[in-house]
């Protein structure tokens, strides 16, 4: 979802690509609309500019765009699941801005990698508007070659950045709620089935402990 779209064909491009942009379901902060996904031409240009498009052709773009858009929609759903923790103060969080940090390992990603896991293929920082409060989320994107072609090939690990005590507490609470839901137990605080754990479990949210 680039902020400065380049819709012109890039040097050496062999086939024309669509410049149509599709509206997402991700609410755009400060507006009444949603974010627009990049067009195939914009993504193709971005890949070439970043040196990631050596093995990508114009014919690959439809599948690439479908995967890209699906990943971003799923990422927003992960963020919304965390935001259930603050439903009382804000029912309508929105995405203000974002930044790709593909070369910056988060501490959690670094630990997972040191323990033998793969490094994420990308990282984003998303800043949301929680009804007047800016909150940063860290998202690590993983791809598992041995699961290619299955829904389990991609993993999205989203969690609030530990920029405040509140964010750190959110991580602790979410892990507790998810663990009790995994055990089939009610919320340890209310004694009832927890809405937070139900929403997270329904969306496939994983516990995301550790540092940011």
N, C-alpha and C positions, 0 to 999 in steps of 0.2 A: 504494500500500500504506500508507494512512494509519494513524497510530498511535492516533488517537482517532476511531473511526468514528462518523459521524452517519447513522443509518438512518431519520430522520424525513423525510417529504416537505417540500420547501422551499416557501416562500410563492409562490403563483402556479402551482404545478405542476398540470398538466392531467390527467396519467394516472399511475396507480400504477406504480412500478418495483420490480423484484426486489431483495430485500435479501440474497439468497444470495451467499455468498463462496466462491470456488473456490480450492483449494489449489494453489500453484505448485510447481515443482520446485527452488526456491531454498532451500537449507538455512538455517534461522534460528539464528543464533548463540546459544549458551547453552541450546538446547533439542534435543530429538530429532525435532522436526517441521520443517515448511517454512513459509515465509511464506504468508499468505492474501492473495489479490488482493482489491481492494475490490469491493463489489457495485455494480450499476448505479446504485442510489440514492445510494450514497456518492460515486461519481464525479460524478454529476449535481449533487449538493450542492456538491462541491468546485469544480466549474467555475463555478457561479453565485456562490459566495463569492469567488472570485478574479477575477470580472468577465470570464471567458473564455467564458461560456455564452450570449451574446446570440444567436448563430446556431445554437445546439444545442437540439434538441428531444428529447422523451422517445423518439421513434421512432428517433433516431440512436444510442441508447446501446448497442444490441447490437453494432453495427459498431465503435463507439468502444472498447468493452470488449475486443473481440477483438484490435484493434490494440494497445491498451495492454498487455494480457497478453503478447502475442507479443513486443512490444518489450522488456519486462522480462526475459522468458526469454532472448531473444537477448543482452541486455546481460550477464546472468549468464554465458552461454557465453563472451562476450568476456573477462570477468574470469577465468574458469577457464583460458582459453588462456594468459593471462599467468602464471597461477599454476603452470603446467607448469614454469616456470623454477625453482620451489621445491619440486618434487615430492619431492626427497630429504628435505626437512625437514617437509613437511606435505602429506598426500594428501587431506585433507578440509577445505578452507577453507569458511567459512560467512559469511553476511552478517549483521553485527551491527546496523547502523543505516544510515540514508540521509537525505539532505536535498536537497530541490529548490531550485535556485538559478536560476530562469528569467531573472532580470534581471542575472545576473553572468556576463559573458563571461570564459571562461578565456583566458589569454594565447595559447594555440594558436588558439582560435576568433577572437580579436581579430585575429591576424595573417592568418588565412585571409580574414576579412571585409575587412581593409584591402587585400588583394590582389585583391579583386573578387568573392569568393565570398559566398554567403548567410550570414547569422548563424544559429546554431542556434535552433530553436524552443523548446528546453528544455535545461537542464543539471541533472545530478544529481551529488552526491558520495556515494559508497558507501564505508562502512568495513567491511572484512572482518576476520574473525578467522583469522589464519594460524597455527593451533595455538598460541594464546597471544600472538601478536604482532598488534597492530592496524595495518592498512595501509589508507590512503585511496586510492580510485580516483576519477578525474574522468571523467564521461561526457557528451559533447555529442551531442545528437540533431538531425539535419538532415532537412528535407523538401524535395524538388526538384519544383516544380510541373510542370516540363516532362516529368517521368517519372511523373506521377501514374497510378496504376492498374497499375504494374509493380513487381516486387520491388526495383528500383533506386531507387524513390522515397524510401525512408528510408535514412539512413546513421547508424550508431552508431560514434562514435569514443571508445573507452575506453582508458584508460592509467593506470598508477599515478601519483599525484601526486608531484611531486619534493619530498617531505618528508624525504628521507634520501639519502645517497650510494648506498645499495643500490637505491633506486627509480630514481635517475638511471642507474645502471649497467644495470638491467633494460631501460630504454628503448633504450640503446645496443645491448645484446645482441639484443633482439627485432628491431630494425631490420636488424642484420647477418644474423641467421638468415633473416628474410623475404626480404631481397634476394638472398641466395645461393640460396634455394629458388626464387625467381622466375627466376634465371638457370639453374636446373636443375643447380646445383652442390651437392656435399655440404657438410656443416657445416665451416667453416674451422678449427674447433678439433679435432674428433674425426676428420674425414675420412670420416664416415659420414652417411647420411641423418638429419637432425636431427628428433627427436620434437617439439621445440618448434615448428619451422617447419611440420611436417606437421600438427600440431594447429591451428595458427593458420590455415594455408592452407585446411584443411578447413572451418573456421568462417567464412571470409571476413574474417579480421582484417587490418587495414591497418597499415602502419608508422605509428607515432605519435611522431615525433620532435618536437623543439622543447620549449618550456617547458610548465608545467602548465596 
